[in-house]
Amino acid sequence: MAQPVPQFRSRPWKNQKESYQDALQYMQSRREGTVTSIRTPWLKFNDATVDGIEWNSTTVIAARPATGKTLIKDQFVRESFQLNPDMVFRVLEFSLEMVGKVTAMRNFTSHINKPYKYLCSADGKISEEDIQRCFNYAKDVTKYPIDVINEQPTVNEFRQIIAEYMDAHSNQKKDENGTIYREYTNTIITLDHSGLIKKSSFEKDKMETISNLGEALTDLKRKYPIAFIVLSQLNRNIDVPERSEDGKYGNFVLESDIYGSDALLQHADIVVGVNRPAKQKISFYGVERYLIEDLSVLVFHFLKVRNGETRLSFMRAEFNRMMVTEMETPATQQRKR
């Protein structure tokens, strides 16, 4: 039986000349500094990528619970405006795991360098002075264009919300030929986390939801000037005892460890698996046997960097300050013969 021919609203092809013209224009704009990547708070991250995160891209950060992935995302958003002062952009956060109040208090923690418990007066009452410092900080940061969504959407609702948001922050313009077009505002969109997108009635399981999410991310980043930051879980197989033995390759985060890896990997431009070795009682990490000093050590595994370099980098999670800072690569222990 003959198959129906798909109908396209317009020609689905374009001459490769257009792609080369776009690439040359992009190179010239990068050279002149009129187009730049979004610089992150970490030089090691910027160095592994194209001096930060490019627009029209998707970055996936995957880790087990209590490793610090939300901490990483929050710091990236919190410092993005100061680190990129010449860039005009907005932030839309799908904060599906934490309520907005908790995120704000974690940011206060970083600002005044005091533990979360102190802000809750769990270790004695917070001082009036520190409350005023938090008030002044809130007054300062809320001037930035950051919007938050707390309700869990389906993939289709996710698409619709973003399309409406981008249209709401766009301007109608005419080109030199008089053709009307929309100029959209560059937007960082965070999703915390991918597993909390609701399954639709027509999706057979969560894996199909993640697959549809991956397709949505690609469609949206091609249509709009968006930089997606997507948080994801790691599968439980990274917690099996054999992978926690000192000095094993299995200590490392692998592509297959990422929840919904097949769907997310093919649609992502950057994939970072984050590990906290001491949480698994690992003292000598990987076959190189990096010396792990304490629970604060994080390992960033750059598993996929479409326009950069795969590598691993060492960071330190300062949970009392709600910050991630860079550290020197640890020394290694010589394997006994």
C-alpha positions as CSV (number, residue, x, y, z in Angstrom):
1,M,0.0,0.0,0.0
2,A,1.3,3.4,-1.0
3,Q,2.3,5.6,2.0
4,P,0.9,9.1,2.3
5,V,3.4,11.8,1.3
6,P,4.1,14.3,4.2
7,Q,3.0,17.8,3.5
8,F,5.3,20.7,4.4
9,R,4.2,24.3,4.9
10,S,7.3,25.4,3.0
11,R,10.3,23.9,1.3
12,P,12.2,21.9,4.0
13,W,15.5,22.5,2.3
14,K,17.9,25.4,1.8
15,N,21.0,25.9,-0.2
16,Q,24.2,25.2,1.8
17,K,25.4,28.7,0.8
18,E,23.1,30.0,3.5
19,S,24.8,27.9,6.2
20,Y,28.2,29.1,5.2
21,Q,27.0,32.7,5.2
22,D,25.6,32.2,8.7
23,A,28.8,30.6,9.9
24,L,31.0,33.4,8.4
25,Q,28.7,36.1,10.0
26,Y,28.9,34.3,13.3
27,M,32.7,34.1,13.1
28,Q,32.9,37.8,12.3
29,S,30.5,38.7,15.2
30,R,32.6,36.6,17.6
31,R,35.8,38.3,16.4
32,E,34.3,41.7,16.9
33,G,32.8,40.7,20.3
34,T,29.2,41.5,19.4
35,V,28.4,37.9,20.0
36,T,29.8,36.0,23.0
37,S,29.2,32.9,25.0
38,I,27.6,33.1,28.4
39,R,30.6,33.0,30.8
40,T,30.1,30.7,33.8
41,P,31.6,31.3,37.3
42,W,34.2,28.6,36.6
43,L,37.3,29.1,34.4
44,K,37.6,25.3,34.0
45,F,34.1,25.1,32.6
46,N,34.7,28.0,30.2
47,D,38.0,26.5,29.1
48,A,36.4,23.1,28.3
49,T,33.7,24.8,26.2
50,V,33.7,27.8,23.9
51,D,34.5,30.3,26.6
52,G,31.2,29.4,28.2
53,I,27.9,28.3,27.0
54,E,26.8,29.3,23.5
55,W,23.3,30.4,22.6
56,N,21.0,28.0,20.8
57,S,22.4,25.1,22.8
58,T,21.4,22.6,25.5
59,T,23.6,21.8,28.5
60,V,22.8,18.8,30.6
61,I,24.2,18.5,34.2
62,A,23.6,15.1,35.7
63,A,24.3,13.8,39.2
64,R,23.0,11.7,42.0
65,P,20.9,13.4,44.8
66,A,22.8,15.5,47.3
67,T,25.8,15.9,44.9
68,G,25.2,19.6,44.2
69,K,23.6,19.8,40.7
70,T,21.0,22.4,41.8
71,L,23.8,24.3,43.6
72,I,25.7,24.5,40.3
73,K,22.6,25.7,38.5
74,D,21.7,28.3,41.1
75,Q,25.2,29.7,41.2
76,F,25.3,29.9,37.4
77,V,22.1,31.9,37.3
78,R,22.9,34.0,40.3
79,E,26.2,35.2,38.9
80,S,25.3,35.3,35.2
81,F,24.3,38.9,35.0
82,Q,27.5,40.2,36.8
83,L,29.7,37.9,34.7
84,N,28.1,39.0,31.4
85,P,27.4,42.7,31.9
86,D,27.4,43.6,28.2
87,M,24.9,40.9,27.3
88,V,21.1,41.5,27.2
89,F,19.2,38.4,28.3
90,R,16.5,37.0,30.5
91,V,16.2,33.9,32.7
92,L,13.2,31.6,32.9
93,E,13.5,28.9,35.5
94,F,11.4,25.7,35.6
95,S,12.0,25.1,39.3
96,L,10.1,21.8,39.7
97,E,12.0,20.4,42.7
98,M,12.4,23.3,45.1
99,V,9.9,26.0,46.0
100,G,11.1,29.5,45.2
101,K,11.5,30.4,48.8
102,V,14.1,27.7,49.3
103,T,16.1,28.8,46.3
104,A,16.0,32.4,47.5
105,M,17.2,31.4,51.0
106,R,20.0,29.4,49.4
107,N,21.1,32.5,47.6
108,F,21.0,34.5,50.9
109,T,23.3,31.8,52.4
110,S,25.8,32.4,49.7
111,H,25.6,36.2,50.0
112,I,26.0,36.5,53.8
113,N,28.3,33.4,54.1
114,K,26.2,31.8,56.8
115,P,24.6,28.3,56.9
116,Y,21.0,27.7,55.9
117,K,20.2,26.6,59.4
118,Y,21.3,30.0,60.7
119,L,18.8,31.7,58.3
120,C,16.1,29.6,59.8
121,S,17.2,30.6,63.3
122,A,17.9,26.9,64.0
123,D,21.2,27.8,65.7
124,G,20.1,30.8,67.6
125,K,18.2,33.7,66.2
126,I,19.4,35.3,63.0
127,S,20.6,38.9,63.7
128,E,18.7,42.0,62.6
129,E,21.9,43.0,60.7
130,D,21.9,39.8,58.6
131,I,18.2,40.1,57.9
132,Q,18.9,43.6,56.6
133,R,21.8,42.3,54.5
134,C,19.4,39.7,53.0
135,F,16.8,42.4,52.4
136,N,19.3,44.6,50.6
137,Y,20.5,41.7,48.5
138,A,17.0,40.8,47.5
139,K,16.3,44.4,46.5
140,D,19.4,44.3,44.3
141,V,19.0,41.0,42.6
142,T,15.2,41.2,41.9
143,K,16.0,44.0,39.4
144,Y,17.3,41.3,37.1
145,P,14.7,39.8,34.6
146,I,14.3,36.3,36.1
147,D,11.0,34.5,36.0
148,V,10.1,31.2,37.7
149,I,7.7,28.4,37.0
150,N,6.9,25.9,39.9
151,E,4.1,23.8,38.4
152,Q,5.1,20.6,36.6
153,P,4.3,20.7,32.9
154,T,4.0,18.0,30.3
155,V,6.3,18.2,27.3
156,N,3.7,19.9,25.2
157,E,2.9,22.3,28.0
158,F,6.7,23.0,28.3
159,R,6.8,23.8,24.6
160,Q,3.8,26.1,24.8
161,I,5.0,28.0,27.9
162,I,8.3,28.7,26.2
163,A,6.8,29.8,22.9
164,E,4.5,32.2,24.8
165,Y,7.3,33.5,26.9
166,M,9.6,34.1,23.9
167,D,6.8,35.9,22.0
168,A,6.0,38.0,25.1
169,H,9.6,39.2,25.1
170,S,10.0,39.9,21.5
171,N,9.7,42.9,19.1
172,Q,8.2,43.0,15.6
173,K,10.6,44.4,13.1
174,K,11.1,44.8,9.3
175,D,14.2,43.8,7.4
176,E,15.7,45.8,4.5
177,N,13.2,44.1,2.1
178,G,10.3,45.1,4.2
179,T,9.7,41.6,5.4
180,I,8.2,41.5,9.0
181,Y,9.9,39.3,11.5
182,R,10.2,38.9,15.3
183,E,13.3,39.8,17.2
184,Y,13.5,37.6,20.3
185,T,15.3,38.3,23.6
186,N,18.2,35.9,24.4
187,T,17.0,33.7,27.2
188,I,18.6,31.2,29.6
189,I,16.0,28.5,30.5
190,T,16.8,26.1,33.3
191,L,15.0,22.9,34.0
192,D,15.3,21.3,37.5
193,H,15.0,18.5,36.7
194,S,14.2,16.5,33.5
195,G,12.6,13.6,35.5
196,L,10.0,15.9,36.9
197,I,8.4,16.7,33.5
198,K,4.9,15.1,33.7
199,K,4.1,12.1,31.6
200,S,1.3,12.7,29.1
201,S,-1.6,10.3,28.8
202,F,-0.4,9.3,25.3
203,E,3.2,8.5,26.4
204,K,3.7,4.9,27.4
205,D,6.4,5.5,30.0
206,K,8.8,8.0,31.5
207,M,11.5,7.1,28.9
208,E,9.1,8.2,26.1
209,T,8.6,11.5,28.0
210,I,12.3,12.1,28.2
211,S,12.7,11.3,24.5
212,N,9.9,13.8,23.7
213,L,11.6,16.3,26.0
214,G,14.9,15.9,24.1
215,E,13.1,16.6,20.8
216,A,11.4,19.6,22.2
217,L,14.7,21.1,23.5
218,T,16.2,20.7,20.0
219,D,13.2,22.2,18.2
220,L,13.1,25.2,20.6
221,K,16.8,26.0,20.6
222,R,16.8,26.0,16.8
223,K,13.8,28.4,16.7
224,Y,14.7,30.8,19.5
225,P,17.9,32.3,21.0
226,I,17.8,30.0,24.0
227,A,20.5,28.4,26.2
228,F,19.0,25.4,28.1
229,I,20.5,24.3,31.4
230,V,18.9,20.9,32.1
231,L,19.5,19.0,35.3
232,S,19.2,15.3,35.3
233,Q,19.6,12.3,37.6
234,L,22.1,9.5,37.3
235,N,20.9,5.9,37.3
236,R,21.3,3.9,40.5
237,N,23.9,1.6,38.8
238,I,26.6,4.1,39.7
239,D,25.9,3.2,43.4
240,V,26.7,-0.6,43.0
241,P,29.5,-1.6,45.4
242,E,31.9,-2.6,42.7
243,R,32.0,0.9,41.3
244,S,32.9,2.3,44.7
245,E,36.1,0.3,45.0
246,D,39.2,2.5,45.0
247,G,41.1,3.0,41.8
248,K,38.5,1.6,39.3
249,Y,37.4,3.0,36.0
250,G,33.9,2.4,37.2
251,N,34.4,5.3,39.7
252,F,33.9,7.6,36.8
253,V,30.5,8.9,35.6
254,L,29.7,7.3,32.2
255,E,27.3,8.3,29.5
256,S,25.2,5.3,30.2
257,D,24.7,6.4,33.8
258,I,22.6,9.4,32.8
259,Y,18.8,8.9,33.3
260,G,17.3,8.7,29.8
261,S,20.9,8.9,28.4
262,D,20.0,8.0,24.8
263,A,17.5,10.7,24.4
264,L,19.3,13.5,26.3
265,L,22.8,12.8,24.9
266,Q,21.9,13.0,21.3
267,H,20.0,16.3,21.8
268,A,22.6,17.9,24.1
269,D,25.5,20.1,23.1
270,I,27.3,19.8,26.5
271,V,26.8,16.9,29.0
272,V,28.5,17.1,32.4
273,G,28.3,14.2,34.8
274,V,29.1,15.4,38.4
275,N,30.4,12.9,41.0
276,R,31.1,13.3,44.7
277,P,33.5,10.5,45.3
278,A,33.8,10.7,49.2
279,K,30.0,10.2,49.4
280,Q,30.7,6.7,48.0
281,K,33.6,6.2,50.4
282,I,36.1,6.5,47.5
283,S,39.5,7.6,48.6
284,F,41.5,7.0,45.3
285,Y,39.4,8.0,42.3
286,G,39.7,6.3,39.0
287,V,42.6,4.4,37.5
288,E,44.8,7.4,38.0
289,R,43.9,7.1,41.8
290,Y,43.3,10.8,42.4
291,L,43.5,11.5,46.2
292,I,40.1,12.5,47.5
293,E,40.4,14.5,50.7
294,D,36.9,15.0,51.9
295,L,33.2,15.2,51.0
296,S,33.5,18.6,49.4
297,V,35.4,17.4,46.4
298,L,33.3,17.3,43.2
299,V,34.4,15.8,39.8
300,F,33.0,17.3,36.7
301,H,33.1,14.8,33.9
302,F,32.7,16.6,30.6
303,L,31.2,13.6,28.7
304,K,30.1,15.5,25.6
305,V,31.2,19.0,24.4
306,R,30.1,19.4,20.9
307,N,32.3,22.4,20.2
308,G,35.0,21.9,22.9
309,E,37.0,19.2,24.7
310,T,35.9,16.2,26.9
311,R,37.9,16.1,30.1
312,L,37.4,15.9,33.9
313,S,37.8,18.9,36.3
314,F,37.9,19.0,40.0
315,M,35.7,21.4,42.0
316,R,34.8,22.0,45.6
317,A,31.2,22.2,46.9
318,E,31.0,24.7,49.8
319,F,27.5,23.8,50.9
320,N,27.7,26.2,53.9
321,R,28.1,29.1,51.4
322,M,26.0,27.4,48.6
323,M,28.8,27.8,46.2
324,V,31.0,25.7,44.0
325,T,34.6,26.8,43.7
326,E,37.6,25.5,41.6
327,M,40.4,23.6,43.1
328,E,43.7,22.2,41.9
329,T,43.7,18.7,40.4
330,P,44.5,16.4,43.3
331,A,47.8,14.4,43.5
332,T,47.6,10.8,42.5
333,Q,48.8,7.7,44.4
334,Q,51.1,5.3,42.6
335,R,49.6,1.9,42.2
336,K,51.4,-0.8,44.2
337,R,53.1,-3.4,42.2
